[in-house]
Amino acid sequence: MAFAIGHISGCHLNPAVSFGLWAGGRSPGKDLLPYIIAQVSGGIVAGGILYLIARGKAGFDVTAGFASNGYGDHSPGKYSLLAACVTEIVMTMMFLLVILGATDKRAPQGFAPIAIGLCLILIHLISIPVTNTSVNPARSTGVALFAGGWAISQLWLFWVAPIVGGVLGAVVYRFIGGEENQ
C-alpha cells in the first residue's frame, strides 16, 4: 500500500501510526482527527467486505471471533492481558521506529515501503499467536464490530496499546534519531 498510495496521503491507514507520526513531528495535529475518522471508516468497510465473503462458507460463525483481536480465552495462544498489552505496545513501537527511520530524509530513498512491509510481516509472525495482531486500531475495530460481544469488550486494549506503542516509538526515534529527522 505504501507504494500505491504513499505519495498521495503518506499511506495513513492506521491511527496508532498517525499518532506516532504526530508525536514524532512528522504530521500536523490538525490532520489527526480527520485521518482517524477515515481510517476507522475504512476498517469498518473492510470488515464488512470480509464478512460478506466469510459468510459464503458453510458453517461460518461470526461470533467465533472473525479474526478479532483478543487476550485470555480469546487469544489464539490463550495469552494473558499483560502479555497481549506488552506485545501490542512493543510491536507498534518497533513499527514506528522502522517507519520513522525508513522515511527519514537521511535514509536511502525509495526503499521505505519495502522496509515497512517486511517489518509488518515480522510483526504478524510474532504476534498472531498472542493477539491475532492488531497494531492498527482501525483494523481491530472493523472486525470487532461484526464479531460483537467479547470482541467489542476487549477492543479497548487494541486502541490503547497500539497508540501508546506508536507514541513511544516516536519518542524513542526522536531521542536516537536526533534533530535532523525533523
N, C-alpha and C positions, 0 to 999 in steps of 0.2 A: 504494500500500500504506500510505503514511503516513496518509492519510485513513481507510482501512479499519481498520487495527489500531494506529495510533499511540497512541490513547487507552487501549489495553489493555496494550501492552508497551513502548511507546516506539518500536515498529517495529524492534526489534533483529533484523535479518536478516543481518548482516554482521560477522564477527569483527574486521575492521580498524576498523569504526565503533565497535564495543563497546570495543576497546582505546583508541580515541581519546576516547570519552566518559568512560572511566575516568581516562585521563591528564588530561582536562580538568576533572575533579572533578564530572562530571555523573552518574556511575554508580558504585555501590559495588563494590569489588573482589570481594566475596563473590558477586556476580552474574555475574562474568566467565566462569568455567568452565561453569556451567550454561547460560548463553546460547550459548557457543561449541559445546557439545555439541549443543544444539537446532538451531543454525544449520547445522552440518555435516550433521546427520541430515536436515534439510530439504533441503539441497543435494543429498544423495545420492538422496533420494526424487524430487526434481525431475529429476535426471539420469536416473533410471530411467524416469520418465514420458516424458521426451523420447526416450529410447532406444526405448521401446515404439512411440512414434509414428513415429520416423525409420526404424525397420526395416520399416515398412509400405511404404516406397518401393522399387521395384525398383532394384537396383544399389547400395543403401546399404552403405557400408563404414565401420564404426565406427573402424577403425584409421587412416582418413584424417584424423582429428582431432576430429570430433564437437564442434566449437566450443570445443575446448580452447585454453587459453592457451599461447603459445609464443614463443620467440625463435630467432634464427638461421634455420635451414631451416624451422622450424615457425611462424615469424612470418608473417602474411599478406603483409607487405611485405618479408620477409627482413631485419628489423631485428636488430641485434646484442643480445647480452646486456646491455651497458651501456645501450643505447637503451631496451630494454624495462624495465630496472630504474628508470631515471630517469623514464620515462613513468608507471609504476605508482606510484612514490613521489609524484611531483608531482600526479598526478590524484587520488590518495587524500587527499593533504594538502589540496588545494583542496576536495574533497568535505566533509572535516571542517570546514574553515573555513566553508563555507556552512551545514552542519548546525548548528554551534555558534552562528553568527551569527543564523540564521533562528529558532532556538529560544531565543535569549537572552530573558530576561524583559523586556528593554528594546526588543525588536523588535516590529513590528506583529503583533498576534495573529491567528491563523487562516490566515496565508499561508505558513507554513513548508513544508508539503507541496508547494506549487507551486514554491517556490524550489529545494527539494531535488530534485524531479523534473526540473525544467528543467536543473539542474546535471548530473544524471546523464545526461541526453540529450546534453548538450555533451561530457561526458567520453567517452561512447561514440563520438560523431562524431570526436573527436580520436584516440582510442586503439585503435579496432578495427583500423585498418591496421597498427598496431605490434605489439600483443599479442593481439588478439581481445578486449580489455578484461577485466581481472579486477576490480580494486579491491574484490573480495569473495572472500576465500579459500574460503568455503563453496561458492560458485557454481563456482569453479575446481576444487575437489575433486570435486564431484558429477559433472561430465562427464569429468574426467581418469580417474576410476576405471573408467569404461566404455570409454574410448579405450585405456587401458593404455599400455604401452611408453614411448615418448618423452614422452607427456603426464604420466605419473607421474614420470619422471626430471626434468622441468622444473618440476614443481609447487612445489618448494621456493621458487622465486622469487616465485610468486604467493601465498605466505604471508608471506614476509619483507618484500617491498617494500610491499605494502598496509599491513601493520601498522606498519612504520617511517613510512610516509606518514600514517597515522592519528594516531600519537603526535606526529609533527612538527606536524600541523595543530592539534592540541590545545595544544601548547606555543606555537605562534605566536599562536593565538587568546587564550590566557591573557595573552600579552605585549601584544597590541594591544587586547584587549577590556577589560582592567582587572579589578579586583576585583569590580565589580558583576555580572559574568556568573555568579557562583557561586550 
